[in-house]
């Protein structure tokens, strides 16, 4: 019994000692590990923490979307006023008067013209923000509302200008030839205007005559709206070639067309007072009168044309008479410098502003083709006098105007040479025109 007690006591003693030893080992291990961690943390760089603080940015608030303006386009009708247009947008008469008053120093909105476009921009729920008015084909008026007042300025219409080129042969007339190339009538008329002092487009043209044109087209918002300038042109008729090159003086910005030698294409008189028609009777001292059936002088040139065709003054001058002149019908007489006089017979009526003493410019419309007086059909009888004596309009050689100024001749010739390269059939492509 005593042995069993002693054995049990010794067992309990050894178990307790083993437990105490294990606890001491655990404590020492914890102390060692803690000390080791302290040493490690002490020698680590303080600006490189083990745990980085991550900041997650909060999403920004979306800014308020810009106000979308509504564009309202309107073509002004005859008799329409600004009040008529803006009343549709709820503007009271007093507000419209304020707008007109604020804008008047820049442009008088009482002068808006029928046929022009006006654009009104409104914000919901229909409040006027701005408006634009096309003054002409070059400028527009921009009006903006700021607080309780209106500001205005005149801006250039932002056309995109593209340079194009066409060339062709005349089978019937220049208008048809240009149309066949996909271009409009205005381009053909502009071509005739440029060569109006050298080529009679009614008497000189022959089938097979050819032309080449380098010209500018105007685009707005990607759409073709018209033509601007012909930059260069070549026209060959009856074996003779004529050139025209547009040149703008760098100092005065004055523009004219010149030939290869730098001579202006303009002369003191145009060859013809009507565009694109045909000659039905020439200058003669003995012609059978179509009505009286007797031979008598016909001291002018008859141009057949539709009734109402515009008739242009062939040179700057002064109206010395107009009215009904018996067999000559309605007629305008102009006096020009150097003792010249021109007459325009058988008109239907006269252009606005034509009266005795009125000054007219070359190319200005002075009347319209008719069949008044002794006439068998619509036509214009055009006559010229020099020192009181009739001369043949078809053989008349008018004096040239001033040539290109000498100090710009070298610059002009470089430009003309570039255009001549583009007239080469193998180079008449868009790439050739990149420098213009």
Protein Blocks (a to p, Z undefined) as FASTA:
>chain_A
ZZmmmmmmmmmmmmmmmmmmmmmmmmmmmmmmmmmmmmmmmmpcfklcfbdcdddddddd
ddddddddddddddddehiafklmmmmnopafklmmmmmmmmmmmoccklpcehiacddd
dddehiafbdcddfblmbccddddehjbccdddddddddddddddddddfkbmmlmmmmn
opafklmmmmmmmmmmmbccklmpcghiacddddddddeehiafbdfbdfbdcddeehia
cdddddddfklopacdddfkopafbdfbdfbfcehiadfbdcdfbdcdfklopacddfbd
cddddehiacddfbdcddfbgcdehjnopadddddehhiacddehifbdcehiaghiacd
ehiafbdcdfehjdfbdcddddddeehiacdfklpccdddddddfklmmmmmmmmmmmmm
mmpmklmcfklmmmZZ
